[in-house]
Amino acid sequence: QAEEELRAAWSQQAGQLREMGRRERLLRSDVQRAGEQLESFKTRVMQVCSPSAAGSTGKPVTEQQVIEKVRQISDENHQSHEREKSLQKELSSRLAKEREVSANIEVFKNSLQKLQ
């Protein structure tokens, strides 16, 4: 009976080890696939951000390169937004001046007509 219990326990342990091995292989496969997807994503980001730089060296794109390029694009976007705000202010100011000049012209026309 003790032998049967040992065989059952050994069989159970062997089954658990096989299951752990299977899970480990699946995890390794998932990690490898995730790494390949990351490399593909980095390359695509660099192609979008800087088509001439991506893949031109034949070396894999580093995370630092991707981060720097995204930061650069973010900075350029911020500068562009600030420039747009500045131009909007300038446009509003010019429109206000134009309205003022138009109103003055109307007053001047009316005054001229009264004088005639």
Summary of the structure (lengths in Angstrom):
residues: 116
radius of gyration: 35.9
end to end distance: 129.6
largest distance: 129.6
contacts: 242
relative contact order: 0.05
helix: 87%
strand: 0%
